[in-house]
């Protein structure tokens, strides 16, 4: 959720032509502690969804057009390589739960693939 809020705010600033915000400004604007904001920004930049803009402090801008970054891209960046799934025993009930979780993840992926950062920015602007 925090990553989507950060990306929507960065995208909105970009869309409005405002200067790129750094971690401190994003933390203040979004009422999120600065350390998690810094961690999320590093992951998003590492996954080439954001680029660092020169200046003091360093600010962040979308790495490509807003309509070409999907919610799926953002979620994947935060999930891939972030810890390991706990090994559990396999039985009939665990297989059923796994099937249901897989179904939920497929539905999420389908919707997240069609929703872009531009859609998030448009939604924030309409609410704001």
GIUR-V344367 format. One record per residue. N is the residue number from 1. PHI is phi in whole degrees, 0 to 359 (NA if undefined). Layout:
N PHI
N PHI
This chain:
1 NA
2 299
3 297
4 294
5 296
6 298
7 298
8 296
9 291
10 299
11 297
12 295
13 300
14 298
15 300
16 275
17 78
18 283
19 296
20 300
21 266
22 270
23 301
24 297
25 295
26 298
27 300
28 294
29 299
30 258
31 55
32 239
33 305
34 296
35 299
36 297
37 299
38 299
39 296
40 294
41 301
42 298
43 295
44 295
45 290
46 299
47 268
48 61
49 262
50 233
51 236
52 281
53 260
54 296
55 139
56 238
57 288
58 298
59 252
60 231
61 229
62 300
63 279
64 206
65 306
66 303
67 284
68 254
69 254
70 262
71 300
72 301
73 301
74 292
75 297
76 298
77 301
78 281
79 269
80 289
81 75
82 258
83 90
84 229
85 286
86 292
87 288
88 229
89 293
90 257
91 213
92 300
93 289
94 291
95 295
96 293
97 296
98 300
99 300
100 293
101 297
102 300
103 296
104 298
105 294
106 295
107 296
108 299
109 298
110 297
111 291
112 296
113 288
114 262
115 266
116 252
117 299
118 299
119 298
120 297
121 298
122 299
123 294
124 294
125 296
126 292
127 281
128 269
